[in-house]
Amino acid sequence: MLEVKDLHVTVEGKEILKGLTLTINAGEVHAIMGPNGAGKSTLSAVIAGKEGYEVTSGSITFEGKDVLEMEVEERALAGLLLGFQYPVEIPGVKNIYLLKAALNAKRAANGQAEIPAPEFLKLVKEKTAEMKMDASFLQRSVNEGFSGGEKKRNEILQMLVLQPKLAMLDEIDSGLDIDAMKIVADGVNSLRAADRGILLVTHYQRLLDYIVPDHVHVLVDGRIAKSGGADLALELESRGYDWVLEESAA
Amino acid sequence: MASQEMEQLVRREYKEGFVTDIESDTLPPGLDEGTIAFISKKKGEPEWMLEWRLEAYRKWLKMTPPSWAHLDYPPIDYQAISYFSAPKRPEDRPQSLDEVDPKLLETYEKLGIPLHERAALAGVAVDAVFDSVSVTTTFKEKLYEAGVIFCSISEAVKDYPELVKQYLGSVVPVTDNYFAALNSAVFTDGSFVFVPKGVTCPMELSTYFRINAANTGQFERTLIICEEGAQVSYLEGCTAPMRDENQLHAAVVELVALDDAYIKYSTVQNWYPGDEDGKGGIYNFVTKRGDCRGDRSRISWTQVETGSAITWKYPSCVLRGKESIGEFYSVAVTNGRQQADTGTKMIHIGEGTRSSIISKGISAGRSNQSYRGLVKIGPRAKGARNFTQCDSLLIGDQCGAHTFPYQEIGNSTATVEHEATTSKIGEDQLFYCQSRGISEEDAVSMIVNGFCKDVFQELPMEFAVEAEALLSVTLEGSVG
């Protein structure tokens, strides 16, 4: 469903991605790992359409459509959804309101009417419970005063409500204690489906104990230096990243 | 007052609306004592009213326009203004909505203004007595039963001279400031509200019910009095953009709250801000002040300011009564080339007085806006407390926001807190919303409305909903 071909991206004149190629099919879970500064977060940010990233060459297509030609919201409506490493706070905007606006935007794009209020409430209550979040979260301002773990759970909650075709999760495990990580992982695992792709960006192997990926890619210096199965992550855990670097340089 | 008189009054207003029945003559531009005498005569005012106006005029002549505000506009030629113009004759007005600026109609559409009201707002020559007559009648009957007086100030001068004499200018003295003096000399119309002792006004009073409100002109004068234990909520303005040929507006609003009285005054102001270059917009120089004269009285100002080319406005409270409360909740939005210098003054005189100020300023485009607030605590105001929070939100990088808080603390038992923030509408916030599939425009309006929530929740329900819609329309296309 997602094809990234020979992607080159610069940020403020500095080349971060230097020819990245990646294919994700429906039903697959891919994990992108790599040392800090390798460009892991850049990849998901570029796919989502964040400003400040200049694609100098290469392409990104999603279900045959040119993603780079689409506006940010069009990408989301097409089914590409990014879970943030650092979700922003939006004071005064209720969490439930953002969820409803996002869901209705999706429905409108699909030619559906707005979701009836009772149906919506039932849905969000169910999903909130799944993420072991208190219902009061819905009435709080988006991410305002949330702990790190609460913010991450909130990102997954949005995924559960919006049901994207491709869920991209940027360092969803950072700053989580073990209990919160399990909840987040359960949430992600419940998203696994034959018609959905998942892209995990992570620095640590730890998360992959809970969400076992089908494919693991090591991103080093702007390129995918090595790809493999779930066992590659374990190897990285014990050996670090340096050997991949040496191998790819050789 | 005798019920018969009241009934007559009700009937008369009902038939003619609030506009005094005057032939359609207009004064040539210029201002002198003759102009004032003409206005006073046209309005059939008693001698004392004319004297009052003339005295104000003579004082005004000796005053100079204020220059301290953070505003930039050419000097106003007060001799080039016409101080009295009768309402436009129907044949001079657009004959149907087809003749009205389509942009204006588009805005009405977006704001969800009912069809039959659009014509009146756009100045189309419609029969003044349209659908809302029945509403107006029911409304008058209810007020009459409760003993509340709600009429135009011109009528009050004639029908309730004692009340007017007692209270007019008692909150905003004639010489208070340049524009107040000018208003006192030449005011043409406005509202008068009197809520007697112990009465809670049975409904929200709104200028909206006054069909001809659009014609009250440039120098509006409003006086609201709540006797002991009385309560009223007054709504001024309308979310629909108001076009007016008069560029200069200098209104005066005076509120008086006696013991245990509560006045809530809400404004939504959306006058024409001018074209993209700021041409033709309205200059709005307003003096609004509430006097918490009685113990435990409370005055609350809530305003949503989106229009005008230039706004100069500081709704204030004088907290004279013991334990009286003053509140100011404000959202000011400027876009294009608009300029606003607005804020409040809380003057603590009585013991145990409290005030809170929440001001939200949103600047977009190439607009500029300033918050100017004074908290003054007098020597007798033991244990007085103030809380001030002023937040500015910038959209884009060509606009400006400034905060000028002034504090004068005259005794050591007072508690004064001030918080201020300035933030740029986060690209990150926008991206976050958009990456959830929400369009940029909806995202901006969501973020801005979130920013204003503290103030909107102070607005009467219906107004709050309208204000949200208004903000989105005002800021449309201001990002990107």
Boltz contact constraints between the chains, C-beta under 6 A:
constraints:
  - contact:
      token1: [A, 48]
      token2: [B, 435]
      max_distance: 6.0
  - contact:
      token1: [A, 50]
      token2: [B, 431]
      max_distance: 6.0
  - contact:
      token1: [A, 72]
      token2: [B, 434]
      max_distance: 6.0
  - contact:
      token1: [A, 72]
      token2: [B, 435]
      max_distance: 6.0
  - contact:
      token1: [A, 73]
      token2: [B, 434]
      max_distance: 6.0
  - contact:
      token1: [A, 73]
      token2: [B, 437]
      max_distance: 6.0
  - contact:
      token1: [A, 73]
      token2: [B, 439]
      max_distance: 6.0
  - contact:
      token1: [A, 76]
      token2: [B, 435]
      max_distance: 6.0
  - contact:
      token1: [A, 76]
      token2: [B, 436]
      max_distance: 6.0
  - contact:
      token1: [A, 76]
      token2: [B, 437]
      max_distance: 6.0
  - contact:
      token1: [A, 77]
      token2: [B, 437]
      max_distance: 6.0
  - contact:
      token1: [A, 82]
      token2: [B, 435]
      max_distance: 6.0
  - contact:
      token1: [A, 88]
      token2: [B, 428]
      max_distance: 6.0
  - contact:
      token1: [A, 88]
      token2: [B, 429]
      max_distance: 6.0
  - contact:
      token1: [A, 88]
      token2: [B, 432]
      max_distance: 6.0
  - contact:
      token1: [A, 90]
      token2: [B, 429]
      max_distance: 6.0
  - contact:
      token1: [A, 90]
      token2: [B, 447]
      max_distance: 6.0
  - contact:
      token1: [A, 90]
      token2: [B, 450]
      max_distance: 6.0
  - contact:
      token1: [A, 91]
      token2: [B, 450]
      max_distance: 6.0
  - contact:
      token1: [A, 92]
      token2: [B, 450]
      max_distance: 6.0
  - contact:
      token1: [A, 92]
      token2: [B, 451]
      max_distance: 6.0
  - contact:
      token1: [A, 92]
      token2: [B, 453]
      max_distance: 6.0
  - contact:
      token1: [A, 93]
      token2: [B, 446]
      max_distance: 6.0
  - contact:
      token1: [A, 93]
      token2: [B, 450]
      max_distance: 6.0
  - contact:
      token1: [A, 101]
      token2: [B, 438]
      max_distance: 6.0
  - contact:
      token1: [A, 102]
      token2: [B, 436]
      max_distance: 6.0
  - contact:
      token1: [A, 102]
      token2: [B, 437]
      max_distance: 6.0
  - contact:
      token1: [A, 102]
      token2: [B, 438]
      max_distance: 6.0
  - contact:
      token1: [A, 105]
      token2: [B, 437]
      max_distance: 6.0
  - contact:
      token1: [A, 105]
      token2: [B, 438]
      max_distance: 6.0
  - contact:
      token1: [A, 106]
      token2: [B, 437]
      max_distance: 6.0
